Amino acid sequence: MFNDIGPLELVTLIILAVLVFGPDKLPKVIQDVSRTIRKIREFSESAKNDIREELGPEFKDFEFEDLNPKTFIRKQLDNEDLGLKEIRNGFDLKKEMAEVTDAVHAREADASSSSPSGSSGGRIDMTKKPETPGRDDRPPFDADAT
């Protein structure tokens, strides 16, 4: 419950609680808070059990944590029936990228050797260059926009 509270934050909360409630009322407040948390947990467990009973024996393996999308997907990906681990282990990304790189470099070498001598070395300049407007060119004017 307090996994993300550091020691400094815990000391600050204790000091703040002593200042707000006072040292004489603090034990009673702690008992009331712990009793309320216990009742909420009991209510939650009771509701879960009621839902499981209503669903019937078909859903005996149903877990409420599976309703979280991350947990559901992780559980489905780890399923042995699908064979996804074999596919994941059989795929080597570095090898695939090296093959693609070799194929691209081989095509560039083939294209440059068969290109006519008047071309720019078989390379196409695909960088986008900004258009420079001429002196008499005016930006478009939209009469309805003004």
C-alpha positions in Angstrom: 0.0 0.0 0.0 2.8 2.4 0.8 5.2 1.3 -1.9 5.8 4.7 -3.4 6.2 6.7 -0.2 9.7 7.4 0.8 11.1 7.7 4.3 11.2 11.5 4.3 7.5 11.6 3.1 6.5 9.1 5.9 8.2 11.2 8.6 6.5 14.3 7.2 3.1 12.6 7.3 3.7 11.5 10.9 4.7 15.0 12.0 1.7 16.5 10.2 -0.7 13.9 11.8 0.7 14.7 15.3 0.2 18.5 14.6 -3.3 18.1 13.2 -4.8 15.6 15.6 -2.6 16.0 18.6 -0.7 13.2 20.5 -3.8 12.3 22.6 -6.2 11.8 19.7 -3.8 10.2 17.3 -4.1 6.5 18.5 -7.9 6.7 18.2 -7.6 8.2 14.7 -5.2 5.5 13.6 -7.6 2.8 14.9 -10.5 4.3 13.1 -8.6 4.5 9.8 -7.3 1.0 10.1 -10.8 -0.3 10.9 -12.3 1.5 7.9 -9.6 0.1 5.6 -10.3 -3.4 7.0 -14.0 -3.0 6.3 -13.4 -1.8 2.8 -11.2 -4.8 2.1 -13.8 -7.2 3.5 -16.5 -5.6 1.4 -14.3 -5.9 -1.7 -13.6 -9.6 -1.1 -17.3 -10.2 -0.4 -18.2 -8.6 -3.7 -15.6 -10.6 -5.6 -16.9 -13.8 -4.1 -20.5 -12.9 -4.9 -19.5 -12.2 -8.5 -17.7 -15.5 -8.8 -20.7 -17.4 -7.4 -23.0 -15.7 -9.8 -20.8 -16.4 -12.8 -20.9 -20.1 -12.2 -18.4 -23.0 -12.5 -17.5 -22.0 -16.1 -15.6 -19.1 -14.8 -13.8 -20.7 -11.9 -10.4 -19.6 -13.2 -11.6 -16.0 -13.6 -9.3 -13.4 -12.0 -10.3 -9.8 -11.6 -6.7 -8.7 -12.4 -7.2 -10.0 -15.9 -9.6 -7.1 -16.5 -6.6 -4.9 -16.6 -5.6 -4.7 -20.4 -1.9 -4.8 -19.7 -2.2 -8.0 -17.6 -4.6 -9.6 -20.1 -2.2 -9.0 -23.0 0.8 -10.1 -21.1 -1.0 -13.3 -20.1 -2.1 -14.0 -23.6 1.4 -13.4 -25.0 2.9 -15.8 -22.5 0.4 -18.5 -23.5 2.3 -21.6 -24.7 -0.6 -22.8 -26.9 -0.1 -20.0 -29.5 3.6 -20.7 -30.0 4.5 -17.0 -29.8 7.7 -17.7 -27.8 9.0 -19.9 -30.7 8.3 -17.1 -33.2 9.9 -14.5 -30.9 13.0 -16.6 -30.4 13.3 -17.5 -34.1 13.3 -13.9 -35.2 16.7 -12.2 -35.1 16.3 -8.5 -35.7 20.0 -7.8 -36.2 20.3 -10.5 -38.9 17.1 -9.2 -40.6 18.4 -5.6 -40.6 21.8 -6.7 -42.0 20.0 -8.5 -44.8 17.9 -5.5 -45.6 21.0 -3.2 -45.5 22.9 -5.6 -47.8 20.0 -5.7 -50.3 19.7 -1.9 -50.3 23.4 -1.4 -50.9 23.4 -4.0 -53.6 20.6 -2.2 -55.4 22.4 1.1 -55.2 25.6 -0.5 -56.7 23.5 -2.1 -59.5 21.7 1.2 -60.2 24.9 3.3 -60.3 26.6 0.9 -62.7 23.7 0.8 -65.2 22.9 4.5 -65.1 23.7 6.7 -68.1 26.8 8.9 -67.7 24.7 12.1 -67.8 22.8 11.4 -64.6 23.9 12.4 -61.1 25.4 9.1 -60.1 22.2 7.2 -59.8 21.1 9.0 -56.7 17.9 10.9 -56.5 17.9 13.9 -54.2 14.8 13.4 -52.0 15.4 16.3 -49.6 12.7 18.9 -49.5 14.0 22.2 -50.5 12.1 25.3 -49.6 10.6 27.2 -52.5 11.9 30.7 -52.8 9.2 33.1 -54.0 10.1 35.5 -56.8 10.0 39.2 -56.3 6.6 39.7 -57.9 5.0 36.6 -56.3 2.6 37.5 -53.5 1.3 35.2 -50.9 -2.2 33.8 -51.6 -4.9 36.2 -50.5 -8.2 35.0 -49.2 -10.8 37.7 -49.2 -13.2 35.7 -47.0 -10.6 35.1 -44.3 -10.2 38.8 -43.6 
